[in-house]
Amino acid sequence: MVPSVTPVVRWLLIINIGVFILQSIYRGSYLQVFGLVPASVLGEGYIWQLVTYMFLHGNFLHILFNMLFLWMMGSELERYWGSREFLKYYLITGAGAGLINVLVQPSSGIPTIGASGAIFGLIIAFAMTFPERELLLYFVIRIKAKYFAVFVGLLELLALFLMPGAPIARFAHLGGLVVGFIYLRRGRIIGTITRRASGVQDRLADAADRRDEERRMRLQDEINRILDKINNEGMHALTDRERRFLEEQGRGRK
């Protein structure tokens, strides 16, 4: 079944395709300004590049495959999450992937372009949201979404080591996967931390209650011992310490 295009995905498709058309018409030095150049981001404060690089593409196949994934996976996720949450996730994973790319090679002057970081964020999101959904790998092989995410992640890692000089932003791709995973797990992680902290607090409170109860029992035992002594031997048999103890307990109970 072909997914219908949802509102945010539609606008992202329009913007990406529109920018690609402008790129084809205008061939200037815009990549150094709007592409992701690590040296410019860190050295000159070109922070906007963490967002603008996502809307630039190198060639027709580059934008074609990115937009196909955006349409197929993005529409499902937007329909499931809602438009606002989907757009926030898309921009965070894209910018996060770009930031990782900048931090890994901070002195690089080569611009990185493309929505691939955000697209890889969509891949991990789709796998975590619809893990059993079947996809067509290379349009032929049926594979579940959860295995597809693992496959593309391993493929990127393998390519990173086997083809280190290739002009493909592997760190941005992997960054999209990592940022997406952390973002989607953050509620569970925070919940786990909160539950553990709550458990520690409960254990501390229980320990404090036990200490208070033990102290009350020791005091009561001492009071009973002194009262028995008075009953058997009379008041004159009490020591100064025992007299002070009774006086203090008497004042404390008023």
C-alpha positions as a printed Julia matrix, in Angstrom:
254×3 Matrix{Float64}:
  0.0    0.0     0.0
  1.4    3.4    -1.03
  1.43   5.83    1.93
 -0.3    9.16    1.45
  1.86  12.24    1.93
  1.37  13.93    5.3
  1.56  17.75    5.76
  5.1   18.16    7.16
  6.54  15.55    4.81
  4.87  17.34    1.89
  6.5   20.65    2.83
  9.88  19.01    3.36
  9.63  17.41   -0.09
  8.67  20.74   -1.67
 11.51  22.62    0.05
 14.14  20.0    -0.75
 13.11  19.68   -4.39
 12.78  23.46   -4.77
 16.25  24.03   -3.33
 17.67  21.32   -5.61
 16.18  23.07   -8.64
 17.74  26.35   -7.51
 21.06  24.55   -7.07
 20.84  23.31  -10.64
 20.17  26.83  -11.93
 22.53  28.79   -9.71
 26.05  27.38   -9.46
 27.89  29.66   -7.06
 29.89  29.38   -3.87
 26.81  28.84   -1.7
 28.11  25.48   -0.4
 30.67  27.25    1.79
 27.88  29.34    3.31
 24.97  26.89    3.54
 26.69  23.51    3.39
 28.08  22.03    6.61
 31.73  23.11    6.87
 33.15  22.02   10.25
 35.89  24.67   10.26
 33.3   27.39    9.6
 30.88  26.15   12.25
 33.55  26.02   14.97
 35.88  28.75   13.78
 33.47  31.36   12.42
 30.22  30.54   14.2
 28.23  29.45   11.14
 25.75  27.61   13.37
 22.94  27.81   10.8
 24.81  25.31    8.66
 23.69  22.54   11.03
 20.2   23.03    9.56
 20.73  24.41    6.06
 23.01  21.58    4.94
 20.04  19.19    5.19
 18.29  20.92    2.29
 21.16  20.74   -0.21
 21.95  17.71   -2.38
 24.79  16.73   -4.64
 22.98  15.09   -7.57
 19.7   13.6    -8.73
 20.22  10.13   -7.2
 21.23  11.7    -3.88
 18.0   13.62   -3.51
 15.9   10.85   -5.1
 16.75   8.21   -2.5
 16.57  10.65    0.41
 13.15  11.88   -0.65
 11.89   8.32   -1.2
 12.78   7.4     2.38
 11.32  10.68    3.64
  8.05   9.97    1.83
  7.74   6.27    2.75
  8.93   6.31    6.36
  8.3    9.95    7.22
  4.62   9.85    6.31
  4.02   6.8     8.5
  5.87   8.34   11.43
  4.14  11.72   11.12
  0.76  10.02   10.99
  1.64   8.03   14.12
  3.41  10.77   16.14
  1.7   13.93   14.94
  3.16  16.69   12.77
  4.84  18.76   15.49
  6.69  15.86   17.11
  7.72  14.51   13.72
  9.17  17.84   12.55
 11.02  18.3    15.84
 12.5   14.82   15.56
 13.51  15.31   11.91
 15.34  18.57   12.61
 16.97  17.33   15.83
 18.34  14.16   14.21
 19.52  16.07   11.14
 21.23  18.78   13.19
 22.57  16.21   15.66
 24.05  14.14   12.84
 25.69  17.3    11.48
 27.09  18.18   14.89
 28.67  14.75   15.23
 30.19  15.16   11.78
 31.64  18.53   12.86
 33.07  17.17   16.11
 34.68  14.18   14.42
 36.55  16.32   11.87
 36.6   19.84   13.37
 39.25  21.33   11.07
 37.75  20.13    7.79
 36.96  22.76    5.18
 34.99  20.37    2.95
 31.23  21.02    2.93
 28.82  18.2     3.74
 25.35  18.36    2.19
 22.22  16.24    2.17
 19.3   15.12    4.32
 20.89  11.71    4.9
 21.56  12.31    8.62
 17.87  13.04    9.21
 16.89  10.16    6.92
 18.99   7.73    8.95
 17.2    9.16   11.98
 13.91   8.19   10.3
 15.23   4.69    9.62
 15.99   4.02   13.3
 12.69   5.66   14.33
 10.73   3.5    11.9
 12.53   0.38   13.15
 11.78   1.22   16.79
  8.17   2.25   16.13
  7.24  -0.48   13.63
  9.88  -3.19   14.23
  7.92  -5.99   12.54
  6.93  -4.0     9.45
  8.39  -5.52    6.29
 10.39  -3.43    3.82
 11.81  -4.24    0.4
 15.6   -4.17    0.47
 16.86  -3.15   -2.97
 13.17  -3.32   -3.97
 13.43  -7.14   -4.03
 14.31  -8.7    -0.65
 11.71  -8.59    2.12
 13.23  -7.59    5.47
 11.73  -6.45    8.76
 12.31  -2.83    9.71
 14.32  -3.7    12.83
 16.75  -5.81   10.79
 16.93  -3.2     8.06
 18.14  -0.58   10.58
 20.82  -2.96   11.84
 21.82  -3.78    8.26
 22.29  -0.16    7.16
 24.12   0.68   10.39
 26.58  -2.18    9.92
 26.95  -1.29    6.24
 27.92   2.28    7.14
 30.41   1.09    9.75
 31.97  -1.34    7.28
 32.21   1.33    4.59
 33.76   3.73    7.09
 36.69   1.36    7.64
 37.01  -0.05    4.12
 36.57   3.24    2.24
 37.84   5.97    4.59
 38.51   8.47    1.82
 35.15   8.17    0.05
 33.3   11.51   -0.4
 30.33  10.32    1.66
 29.5   11.65    5.14
 29.48   8.31    6.95
 29.78   9.99   10.35
 26.63  12.0     9.61
 24.76   8.83    8.63
 25.83   7.01   11.78
 25.2   10.17   13.77
 21.59  10.2    12.6
 21.14   6.64   13.83
 22.77   7.36   17.2
 20.98  10.67   17.84
 17.64   9.15   16.81
 18.11   6.16   19.1
 19.08   8.32   22.09
 16.19  10.73   21.43
 13.63   7.94   21.25
 15.02   6.16   24.31
 15.33   9.3    26.43
 11.92   8.84   28.08
 12.74   5.26   29.06
 16.25   6.24   30.2
 14.94   9.13   32.31
 12.18   6.88   33.64
 14.71   4.23   34.64
 16.91   6.8    36.37
 13.88   8.26   38.16
 12.71   4.84   39.29
 16.18   3.97   40.56
 16.48   7.31   42.36
 13.03   6.78   43.85
 14.05   3.28   44.97
 17.17   4.67   46.66
 15.1    7.32   48.42
 12.6    4.69   49.57
 15.4    2.49   50.91
 16.95   5.46   52.73
 13.57   6.37   54.22
 13.0    2.77   55.31
 16.46   2.67   56.91
 15.75   5.94   58.75
 12.41   4.58   59.97
 14.11   1.41   61.22
 16.75   3.45   63.07
 14.04   5.58   64.7
 12.1    2.49   65.75
 15.22   0.84   67.17
 16.02   4.04   69.11
 12.48   4.19   70.53
 12.7    0.56   71.57
 16.05   1.12   73.32
 14.65   4.11   75.18
 11.55   2.19   76.21
 13.67  -0.75   77.4
 15.78   1.62   79.51
 12.67   3.27   80.98
 11.2   -0.14   81.84
 14.48  -1.21   83.48
 14.62   1.92   85.67
 10.93   1.61   86.64
 11.5   -2.02   87.64
 14.47  -0.92   89.74
 12.35   1.71   91.49
  9.63  -0.84   92.12
 12.07  -3.36   93.59
 14.61  -1.13   95.38
 13.01   2.31   95.7
 13.95   5.75   94.36
 17.05   6.02   96.55
 18.66   3.18   94.58
 18.8    5.2    91.34
 22.1    6.61   90.13
 22.51  10.25   89.1
 22.57   9.21   85.45
 19.3    7.26   85.85
 17.64  10.23   87.59
 18.71  12.62   84.82
 17.49  10.16   82.18
 14.02   9.98   83.77
 13.84  13.78   84.07
 14.8   14.21   80.4
 12.21  11.67   79.29
  9.59  13.31   81.45
 10.26  16.73   79.9
 10.24  15.22   76.41
  6.83  13.58   76.87
  5.05  16.79   78.02
